[in-house]
Amino acid sequence: MKGDYSILALCAALQVSPSGYYQWAQRAANPGPRARADQALGTVIGTIHARSRQTYGSPRIQMELRHQGRQHGRNRIARLMRQTGLSGRQKGRYRVQTTDSHHDHPIAPNRLAQAPAPTAPNQIWVADITYIATGEGWLYLAGILDLYSRKLVGWAMSEWIDTPLVLSALALAQRQRQPAGPLLFHTDRGVQYAAADFRAALAHAGFQPSMSRRGNCYDNAAMESFWSTLKLELIYRSHYATHAHARSAIFDFIEAFYNRQRAHSALDFRSPADFELQNTI
């Protein structure tokens, strides 16, 4: 407003001293070393945040900077993010209900509870089903996660929540991974996984079945965590008019972002693909 009023009048109205105003104006025109460093760091933070599809908060951005050889405190990163209006996606409670365990098919014991932690890929896979709302109705997504690297190794999508859906996800995982040794395959007690065709597919592959306790989603916590990530960072941020639209977005999230780029806190903030590469060479 200095084009309409004098500086002295404006300072009097806003109850600030003229000298304080001139000092502020000089600092704004000639930022000091710390301000210039903050500007440069803020640009890098903005780039990382955009590359994360606006999902990273200060902890993941701090780890990404460390991977680049840059050491910065989390409080400083959080302050710069607040100043530019950047924020991560915060997880809340999330649980889907897709399990129909009221059936007469055999139930496998929970072998995962006693199994040692995997030390390499293709030792333990976990699987589950979730659903996505679209303008054409529900789209069901079956996924298979490698517990060692948290990589989604198989998935399939369908308008029907049935055994062919989970068989398609299993077939893709086998083609992509071609596991050679013993493998523990853990699911919930859903009828799709207990059906004769699916049990036969596991037996033919030489996989050992394992199932969660009744009504206990925490037995399959890694898979539930992936669904939460998918919903929070992709599904809840968009409206899908068609099944095709949802299929394309989900494929891109899994293959281009989650498996190959997204930093995972359980993997020392590496992506699943990077974690497998660095630990199997």
C-alpha positions as CSV (number, residue, x, y, z in Angstrom):
1,M,0.0,0.0,0.0
2,K,3.0,2.3,0.0
3,G,1.9,3.6,-3.4
4,D,-1.2,5.1,-1.7
5,Y,0.1,6.1,1.7
6,S,3.4,7.1,3.2
7,I,5.6,4.6,5.0
8,L,5.3,6.6,8.2
9,A,1.5,6.6,8.1
10,L,1.4,2.8,7.4
11,C,3.8,2.1,10.2
12,A,1.7,4.1,12.6
13,A,-1.5,2.3,11.5
14,L,0.1,-1.1,11.9
15,Q,1.9,-0.2,15.1
16,V,5.4,-1.0,13.8
17,S,8.5,1.2,13.8
18,P,9.7,2.6,10.6
19,S,13.2,1.4,11.4
20,G,11.9,-2.2,11.9
21,Y,10.1,-2.0,8.5
22,Y,13.2,-0.8,6.7
23,Q,15.3,-3.6,8.3
24,W,12.7,-6.2,7.2
25,A,12.7,-4.8,3.7
26,Q,16.5,-4.9,3.5
27,R,16.5,-8.6,4.6
28,A,13.9,-9.5,2.1
29,A,15.8,-7.8,-0.7
30,N,19.2,-9.3,0.4
31,P,18.6,-12.6,2.2
32,G,21.5,-13.9,4.3
33,P,23.3,-17.2,3.9
34,R,20.8,-19.1,6.1
35,A,17.8,-17.8,4.2
36,R,19.4,-18.6,0.9
37,A,20.2,-22.1,2.1
38,D,16.6,-22.5,3.2
39,Q,15.4,-21.4,-0.2
40,A,17.7,-24.0,-1.9
41,L,16.6,-26.7,0.4
42,G,13.0,-25.8,0.0
43,T,13.3,-26.3,-3.7
44,V,14.8,-29.8,-3.2
45,I,12.1,-30.7,-0.7
46,G,9.4,-29.5,-3.2
47,T,11.0,-31.7,-5.9
48,I,11.0,-34.8,-3.6
49,H,7.5,-34.2,-2.5
50,A,6.2,-33.8,-6.0
51,R,8.1,-37.0,-7.1
52,S,6.4,-38.9,-4.2
53,R,3.0,-37.9,-5.7
54,Q,2.5,-35.5,-2.7
55,T,2.6,-38.4,-0.2
56,Y,5.9,-38.0,1.7
57,G,6.0,-36.2,5.1
58,S,9.1,-34.9,6.8
59,P,10.5,-38.3,7.9
60,R,10.6,-39.8,4.4
61,I,11.8,-36.6,2.9
62,Q,14.6,-36.5,5.5
63,M,15.6,-40.1,4.6
64,E,15.5,-39.3,0.9
65,L,17.8,-36.4,1.5
66,R,20.2,-38.6,3.4
67,H,20.3,-41.0,0.5
68,Q,21.4,-38.1,-1.6
69,G,24.2,-37.3,0.9
70,R,22.4,-34.3,2.5
71,Q,22.1,-34.2,6.3
72,H,19.2,-32.0,7.5
73,G,17.2,-32.0,10.7
74,R,13.6,-33.1,10.6
75,N,12.4,-30.0,12.4
76,R,14.0,-27.8,9.7
77,I,12.4,-29.9,6.9
78,A,9.0,-29.7,8.6
79,R,9.3,-26.0,9.0
80,L,10.1,-25.4,5.3
81,M,7.2,-27.8,4.3
82,R,4.8,-25.8,6.4
83,Q,6.0,-22.5,4.9
84,T,5.3,-23.8,1.4
85,G,2.1,-25.7,2.3
86,L,3.4,-29.2,1.8
87,S,2.3,-32.1,3.8
88,G,2.4,-35.9,3.8
89,R,-0.5,-38.3,3.7
90,Q,-1.3,-39.3,7.3
91,K,-2.5,-42.9,7.9
92,G,-5.6,-43.5,9.9
93,R,-7.4,-46.7,10.9
94,Y,-8.4,-48.7,7.9
95,R,-9.9,-52.1,7.5
96,V,-11.9,-53.6,4.6
97,Q,-14.5,-56.4,4.9
98,T,-14.0,-58.8,2.0
99,T,-13.6,-62.1,3.8
100,D,-16.4,-64.7,3.8
101,S,-15.1,-67.3,6.2
102,H,-18.5,-69.0,6.6
103,H,-17.8,-72.0,4.4
104,D,-17.1,-75.8,4.6
105,H,-13.7,-75.8,2.9
106,P,-10.6,-76.9,4.8
107,I,-8.7,-74.2,6.9
108,A,-4.9,-74.3,6.9
109,P,-3.2,-73.6,10.3
110,N,-1.5,-70.3,10.9
111,R,2.0,-71.3,10.0
112,L,3.1,-67.7,9.6
113,A,2.9,-67.0,13.3
114,Q,5.7,-69.5,14.0
115,A,7.7,-68.9,10.8
116,P,11.1,-67.1,11.1
117,A,11.4,-63.8,9.4
118,P,12.3,-64.2,5.7
119,T,15.9,-63.7,4.8
120,A,15.5,-63.5,1.0
121,P,12.8,-63.0,-1.6
122,N,10.2,-65.7,-2.4
123,Q,10.2,-67.3,1.1
124,I,6.9,-65.9,2.4
125,W,4.1,-64.4,0.4
126,V,1.0,-62.9,1.9
127,A,-2.2,-62.3,0.0
128,D,-5.6,-60.6,0.4
129,I,-8.5,-58.9,-1.5
130,T,-9.8,-55.3,-1.3
131,Y,-12.3,-53.3,-3.3
132,I,-12.4,-49.9,-5.0
133,A,-15.5,-47.9,-5.7
134,T,-16.1,-46.7,-9.3
135,G,-18.9,-45.1,-11.2
136,E,-19.5,-48.6,-12.7
137,G,-19.7,-50.4,-9.3
138,W,-17.1,-52.2,-7.2
139,L,-13.8,-53.2,-8.7
140,Y,-12.1,-56.0,-6.7
141,L,-8.3,-56.2,-6.4
142,A,-6.4,-59.3,-5.2
143,G,-2.8,-58.7,-4.2
144,I,0.2,-60.9,-3.3
145,L,3.1,-59.3,-1.3
146,D,6.6,-60.7,-0.7
147,L,7.1,-60.3,3.0
148,Y,10.9,-60.0,2.6
149,S,10.8,-56.8,0.5
150,R,7.2,-55.7,0.8
151,K,7.1,-55.8,-3.0
152,L,3.7,-56.5,-4.6
153,V,4.6,-59.5,-6.8
154,G,1.2,-60.4,-8.1
155,W,-2.2,-58.8,-8.5
156,A,-5.4,-59.1,-10.5
157,M,-8.6,-57.0,-10.8
158,S,-12.1,-58.1,-11.6
159,E,-15.8,-57.1,-11.2
160,W,-16.3,-60.3,-9.3
161,I,-14.8,-61.4,-6.0
162,D,-14.3,-65.1,-6.7
163,T,-11.6,-67.8,-6.9
164,P,-10.6,-67.0,-10.5
165,L,-9.6,-63.5,-9.2
166,V,-7.1,-64.9,-6.7
167,L,-5.9,-67.6,-9.1
168,S,-5.1,-64.8,-11.6
169,A,-3.0,-62.9,-9.0
170,L,-1.2,-66.2,-8.1
171,A,-0.4,-66.9,-11.8
172,L,1.1,-63.5,-12.3
173,A,3.2,-63.8,-9.2
174,Q,4.5,-67.1,-10.3
175,R,5.4,-65.8,-13.8
176,Q,7.1,-62.7,-12.5
177,R,9.1,-64.4,-9.6
178,Q,9.5,-68.0,-10.6
179,P,10.2,-69.1,-7.0
180,A,12.5,-72.1,-6.9
181,G,12.5,-73.1,-3.2
182,P,10.0,-73.7,-0.5
183,L,7.5,-70.9,-0.1
184,L,4.9,-70.2,2.7
185,F,1.7,-68.6,1.3
186,H,-0.4,-66.8,3.9
187,T,-4.0,-65.6,3.5
188,D,-7.1,-65.0,5.5
189,R,-9.9,-67.7,5.7
190,G,-11.8,-66.3,2.8
191,V,-13.7,-68.8,0.6
192,Q,-11.7,-67.8,-2.4
193,Y,-8.4,-69.0,-0.8
194,A,-10.0,-72.1,0.8
195,A,-11.6,-73.3,-2.4
196,A,-10.5,-76.5,-3.9
197,D,-9.1,-74.9,-7.1
198,F,-6.9,-72.5,-5.2
199,R,-5.7,-75.2,-2.8
200,A,-4.8,-77.4,-5.8
201,A,-2.9,-74.5,-7.4
202,L,-0.8,-74.1,-4.2
203,A,-0.1,-77.8,-4.0
204,H,0.9,-77.9,-7.7
205,A,3.3,-75.1,-7.1
206,G,4.7,-76.7,-4.0
207,F,3.6,-73.8,-1.7
208,Q,2.7,-74.4,1.9
209,P,-0.6,-72.8,2.8
210,S,-1.2,-70.7,6.0
211,M,-4.3,-68.9,7.2
212,S,-5.0,-66.2,9.7
213,R,-7.0,-66.9,12.9
214,R,-10.7,-66.2,12.5
215,G,-11.6,-62.5,12.5
216,N,-8.0,-61.4,13.2
217,C,-6.7,-59.0,10.5
218,Y,-3.5,-58.5,12.4
219,D,-2.3,-61.9,11.4
220,N,-1.9,-60.5,7.9
221,A,-0.7,-57.1,9.0
222,A,1.8,-56.5,6.1
223,M,-1.0,-56.9,3.5
224,E,-3.4,-54.8,5.5
225,S,-0.7,-52.1,5.6
226,F,-0.3,-52.2,1.8
227,W,-4.0,-51.8,1.4
228,S,-4.0,-48.8,3.7
229,T,-1.1,-47.2,1.7
230,L,-2.9,-47.8,-1.6
231,K,-6.2,-46.4,-0.3
232,L,-4.6,-43.4,1.4
233,E,-2.1,-42.4,-1.3
234,L,-4.2,-43.2,-4.4
235,I,-7.8,-44.3,-4.1
236,Y,-9.1,-41.7,-1.6
237,R,-7.6,-38.9,-3.6
238,S,-9.5,-39.7,-6.9
239,H,-12.9,-40.5,-8.3
240,Y,-13.0,-43.3,-10.8
241,A,-15.8,-43.0,-13.3
242,T,-15.0,-46.4,-14.9
243,H,-13.4,-49.7,-14.1
244,A,-10.8,-49.0,-16.8
245,H,-9.9,-45.7,-15.2
246,A,-9.3,-47.4,-11.8
247,R,-7.4,-50.3,-13.4
248,S,-5.0,-47.9,-15.1
249,A,-4.4,-45.8,-12.0
250,I,-3.8,-48.8,-9.8
251,F,-1.4,-50.4,-12.3
252,D,0.6,-47.2,-12.4
253,F,0.7,-46.8,-8.6
254,I,1.9,-50.4,-8.1
255,E,4.4,-50.7,-11.0
256,A,5.7,-47.1,-11.4
257,F,5.6,-45.8,-7.9
258,Y,5.1,-48.3,-5.0
259,N,7.4,-51.2,-6.2
260,R,10.1,-49.0,-7.7
261,Q,10.1,-45.6,-6.1
262,R,8.2,-45.3,-2.8
263,A,10.4,-45.3,0.3
264,H,9.3,-47.9,2.8
265,S,10.0,-47.4,6.5
266,A,10.5,-51.1,7.1
267,L,13.2,-51.2,4.4
268,D,15.4,-48.5,5.8
269,F,13.4,-46.1,3.5
270,R,14.3,-47.9,0.3
271,S,11.8,-49.0,-2.3
272,P,11.0,-52.7,-2.5
273,A,12.9,-53.0,-5.8
274,D,16.0,-51.2,-4.5
275,F,15.9,-53.2,-1.3
276,E,15.9,-56.5,-3.2
277,L,18.6,-55.4,-5.5
278,Q,21.0,-54.2,-2.8
279,N,20.4,-57.3,-0.6
280,T,20.7,-60.0,-3.2
281,I,23.8,-58.9,-5.1
